[in-house]
Amino acid sequence: MFKKKDKQITIFNNGKIFFVTYDKNKNFSVIDSHSIDNFLSDSFKIEDINEDARYKINSLLIVPDYWFGNNTYVFQSKKKSLVEEFIKRKLTSEHSDLPYIKYFFDYISYETEQKEREIYVYFLQEPDSFSLHKKLVEFDINPRRITTPALLWEQKLKKNIPDFHEGGKAFAHLLSSECFLCFFLHGRFLFSRSINLPASRDNLSEKLTTLTYEINQSIYLFSQKAKADIDQFFLLSSGEKDSQELSKLLGRDIKELSSLDADLKAVPKLPESLDFISPFSVADIGPLSKYPYLSHRSLKQELDWKPVQVVGMVIGIILILLLSVESFILWKWHKSANPWIPESSMIADIDLQQIIQEYNDALDMFLKETERISIRENLVKIAKSLPDNVLIEEIAIDVDTNPSVNLKGVIRATEPDSFKYYLSLLLNRLHEHIQGSRSVRMQDVDFKLNEASGTGLEYQNYSFKLKFNLP
């Protein structure tokens, strides 16, 4: 909750991984990029990443559409636990060569016109996707969400096309050297294609001819997969007459998408090197936006519970405020019923020296209290120091004779070296935020590996205990 609020997104495209951030004006900028082969190599270290890209909240990872698969199953139960176990068994049996696929999926449950319940499942299916995710986790750049351009377009088209959920829809994003084709059925992504176009910018006719052939092939593939036809076709292009020319060649009506979204070209764009998703703004891909995505199943549980935790904290703060107001009212009532200063007729009977002494004692007590260590302030500093993979189970703060903090928690790590990295990161952050914690060294920490703690992909749980003094 108290982690540094700077956010970034990670994008994989054309064999390269990009680290993209945005400022308070919602302008995007690429702060670092690496080839995927170099990034996944054993020799690549976190120090090779631009410092501005480290230790930030990685809110989103965008990967190519073909890294995602999707399927539809008939399943009558609505119970979440039964649905998820059914999906895990299905994915494991259908993709036996991908043992980690059961940790990266999500689904939509719905009822058909025939009153049957079906589940639309989308999942990671590219082997490199699991390696990339593992590397990002090791570098503490764990993506909270994973999605694709087609799923982002699915959400954007839903907002601009009233009947998008009905029938089959096709969408084309025409760029200078390629065209992104995407097909949807009943408002859900079915498949996509990326078509390379002739390099010449002047020969529009050649580009449209190539595009027409590929679109016709894709429409045929859609009819085979969906057992339905395309009832609407949309185009986003910088050319004013592209939709008209393409309509003539295809023999079907094509609607220009920019006419449906007046703000489409008015929002800040991603850099030109990532122009395939340039129409998307922070409102489309920011942490508060709504779009289909998936997360590692353990992380998704944490994200699902986060709103509940926030509501609990808000309720707790409200109760503290109410109790504070009540305490203040009772204190005021007590003062009025038992005034400290007596009536003027009794002032003569009071020892003036005693009043001064009591005043001095009260002042000394007040000054002593103001010098006491703030528990709230130190809790905030500890929370700021926690990496994503560190969970605190118990905090004990002693503020009396020897101010100190006892921490008990769990570090989720892929291997001993990864555990050592996260523990070192925790100690360094404690040193940074709390001066008195400089006395803590790696050898002062007690830890052990919990039994049967792994999820099968990244994590093993290491329990740890440490103590450090407060300044």
Secondary structure, DSSP 8 states (H G I E B T S, - for coil): --S---EEEEEEETTEEEEEEE-TT--EEEEEEEEHHHHHSTT--GGGS-GGGSSSEEEEEE--GGGEEEEEEE-----HHHHHHHHHHHHHHHTTT-TTGGGSEEEEEEE-TTS-EEEEEEEE--HHHHHHHHHHHHTT---S-EE-HHHHHHHHHHHH-TTTTSSEEEEEEE-SSEEEEEEEETTEEEEEEEEE--S-SS-HHHHHHHHHHHHHHHHHHHHHHHSS-EEEEEEEES-TTHHHHHHHHHTS-EEEGGGT-TTTTTS----GGGGGGTT--HHHHSTT-----B--HHHHHHHHHHHHHHHHHHHHHHHHHHHHHHHHHHHHHHHHHS-SS--GGGGGGS-HHHHHHHHHHHHHHHHHHHTS--HHHHHHHHHHT--TTEEEEEEEEE-SSS-EEEEEEEEEESSHHHHHHHHHHHHHHHHHH-GGGGG--GGG-EEEE-TT---SSS-EEEEEEEEEE--
